[in-house]
Amino acid sequence: MHYQEFLETVTSLVCFSIPQDTKAELTQVLKNNDTRLDALTFRTPDSDVSPTIYLNPFYQNYLNGADPRDIAEEIVHVWEGALPAATPDLSFFSDYEKVKPRLVYKLVNQKQNRELLSETPWCPFLDLAIVFYCLLSEDTQGNATILIRSKHCEIWNVDAETLLTDAQENTPFLLAPEIRSMREMLPPLLFPPEADEDHFPPLYVLTNRLKLNGAACLLYDHLLQDFSERIDSDFYILPSSVHEVILMPAKSRTDDDALSSMVCDVNRTQVSSEEYLSDHVYFYSRSERQICL
């Protein structure tokens, strides 16, 4: 089966396996970097929650020999596991004062998200964009969120600057930052404790406690300045993904072109299109207390 035929077949098989009062609709979802993913969205009466299951990975399973009937059964099983024990009340979302305590932000690439940014309030940050979402729950699956769109701002009568002010207060508290040395995270075989810094320069990973959209920690007040004081150095910021960045002290002379080339290569070979953040290397200056390209 070709891809489109696979989608239609699996959708039909799933529809036969779920209760009659539930609808499974084939949809396309706009994700980060204007990536569109095919999905099944499940809708049930009297529920504001519509679990969405992405089908793209299941097609690879089919190409590897999986039976479409088994795939449909697995999708139904995933859907059943995604159903909340109790239907959450989302009526609060019409009132900005009730949304505001859960409002947080994340960083995305500005150029790669033209379509997404045309539908959402955002603020510029270097070559990136700050967008906003409501954090409904704090699990590592990262699927209990609502992206703030322009239509929401019209209902609430708020602008992007207001969202930024409120999210700046919430995000460091709800999504506390974590900075860990790469030496702590890698096995000794890859990063031997006795290795000298000339061959293995100290590297640090910056993310948040959920390790989701952790690159936004770059926006936290005083965080980068405090880190520069801690290591007694300016530092480079290597954008690993939307979820984390790598900090590298600039105590010795570094080939900027080599760093840029390394970031580009990692982005092309190791980072999914949906998690890509930027090809640019950033630099934090202690004296100027700011990030620059």
N, C-alpha and C positions, 0 to 999 in steps of 0.2 A: 504494500500500500504506500502511496505517496503521503506526504505529511498531512495535507488537507483532508484526504480520505480517512487517515488515521484519526484525526480530530473528530470528524463526524461519526465514525464508527464507535469510538470510545464514549462519546457523549450519549449516543443511543443506548449503549450497553449500561451506562451508569443510570440513565433515566428509568430503565426497566428494574433497577435494583434498589431504588429509594422509595420512600412512602409517596402515595399519590398526591398528598398535599404539599410536597416539596418539589421545587423546580430547579433543575440544573441547566444553566444557560452558558453557552460558549461565548466568551468575551475576550477582548484584548485590553490589557492593562498597561498604562503608560508608567514606566518606572524611571529610575535615575538614568541620566545621560540619554534621555529620549528613547530608551530601550522599550520595545513593545513585546510583551509576553502573552501567549495564549493561555487561557485559564478557564476553569469551570467555576462559576459562581453559584452557590446554593442559596436559594431563598425559601423561607418557610413563613407561613402566616403568623401574624402577631409577633414578629421578631424584627428588630432593627439590625441584627447581626447577620451578615451574609458571608460565610466562610468562602475563601477563594483558594483554589488549588491549581498551581501552575502545571501545564501539561508538557512543556518542552522537554523536561528530563525524562518523562515517561516514553516519549518517542524514541529516545536513545535506547531505552530498555527493549522496545519493540524491535529496533534494528539489531539488537543483540540476541534476538530469538524469543523474547517473551510473548506469550499469547495475549491478544487484546482482551480476552475475557478475564484473564488473571490480572491484567493491568486495571481494568474497570473495577474489579473486586478490591484491589489495593486502594484505589482512589476513594471508593465508598468507605473503606476502613479508615483512611486518613480523615475523611470528612466527619465521620462519627466521633473520632477522637478530638476533633477541633470544636465540636459543639460545646458551648459553655454549660456548666451545671445549672446556672440560672441565667435567664435572659437579662443582660444589662440594660439599664434605663439610660438611653442616650438623649432624653429630652433636655438635659442640662445644656446640650451643645448649642441651643438657640440663645443662650444667655452668656455673653462674653465674661461677665464677672465670675461665672462658675467655671468657665474654660480656663481663665487666666492662671489659676494656681498650677495647672498641668501643662502650660505652654512652654515648649522648649524649641531649640533650633538645631539645624545641622548645616554642614557645608557641602555644596555640590559644585561641579564645574560649570561656569557661566556659559561658555561657548557651546558645550555639548548638551545644554538643557534649554535651548531656545523655546521649544514647544511647551515644556513643563512650566517655564518661567512666565510664559504668556498667560497662564491660567492661575498663577499663584502670586501673592505678595512676596517681595524679596528685597534684600539690601546687598549692595556690592561689597566685596572684600577681596582686594587684589584682583586676580583673574577669576575669583570664585564668587559664589552667590550664597547668601544666608537665607535659607527657607525655614518655615516654621511648621510644627506639628503638635498635636495634643497627645500626650503620653497617657494612655488609658491604663496600661499595666507595665510592670517593670521586670518582664522575663527576658531571657536571653534569646528567645525566638524572634523578638522584634516585630511581631505582627499585630500587636494590640495598640495601634496608633491611628490617628486621623490627620492627614495632611491638610494644612490650612490653605484654602483656595480663595481666590478673589471674591467669589460669591458669598463666602462666609463673612469677609470684611465688610461687604455692603450691608449685610443683615445686622452686623454688630456696630457699624459706623465707626470703624477704627482703621488706621493706616499702618503701613509697614514699620514706620518709626515707633509707633506705639507697641506693636508686637515685639520689636527688637528690645525696647526698654524692659518689657515684662519678661521676655525670654532670657534676657541677660541676668536677671535676678534669679530666675528659677533653675536654669540649666545646670550651673555648677553645683547647686544643692541637690537636685534630683538625679543628676548624672555626674557624680563626683569624679574628678580626674585621677588617673593612675599613671605614674612614670616608673618604668622598670628597666633596669640595665639588661642589655641583650645577653650579657654573661650569665645572668640569673635564669634566663629563659631557654638558652640553648644547652644541649648536652655537652659535657666536658670534652668529648671527642671532637666536636665541631669548634669549640671555643675553649681551649685548654686554659686553666687558671693561671699558669705560668707564662702565657703568651705576652710578649711585650707590645706596647701600644703603637710602636712604629709599624708593625705588621697587622695588628688587630686594634684599630682605633676604637675608643670607647663609644658605644652606640646605646641609645635609650629609646624605648618605645613609649609613646604618649597615646593614651586612649582614655575611655571612661570606664566606670566599674561594670557596665554591661557589655563593653567591647562592641558596641553598635553605634555607628555614626560618631565615633570617638575623635575624628579629626576636628570636630567643632570645639574641642578643648583649647585650640589655638586662640579662641576668642575670650577665654576666661580672664577676668581681671587679675593682674599681678602674677599669674601662673608662670609665664615665660620669663619675666624679670626675676622672679624668685629662683627659677631653675638656673638662669645665667649666673646668679650670685653663688648658688650652690656649687657649680662647676668652675666658677671663676673664669668665665670665657664667653665670648660670642658663640653662636652655634648655627649650623645649617639645619634646615628642616626639609626632610625628604618625604614627599607625599606617598605613603605606601598604599593607601586606599581611603575611601570615605570613613573607614572604621578606625584608622590609626595613622600616625605619622612617626617617622624616625628622626631623632634629634642627634646630631653629631657635633661635638665641640670643635671649634675652629682654632685650636691652640697652635696648630702648625699649618704651614702653607698647603692649600688644597687645590687641585686642578678642577676648576668649576666646570669646564667642558666635560671632563670625565664623569663628574657627579651627574650632570644632566643626561649624559649618554646612558649611565647606569639606570637612572630613574625611568627613562624612556624604554629601555630594554625590558626592565621588570614589568612595566605596565603592559607591554605588548605580549609578554610570554607567561606572566604569573597572575595577573589581575583580571577578573572578569569585567566585561564591558559595563555591567551594572554597578560595580564597585569602584570603578576608575575615578580618581579625583583630579590629578593634574600631572603634566609632564615637567612642570617648572620646579626648580630648586629654590627654596626661600632662605633668607638669611636674617637672623635676629641680631640686632645691634644693641649691646648693653648700654652704650653711651646715649643712643637715640631712643632707646626703649620702644622699638617698633620693628615690625617685620617688613622686609622689602624683597623684591624679586632679584 
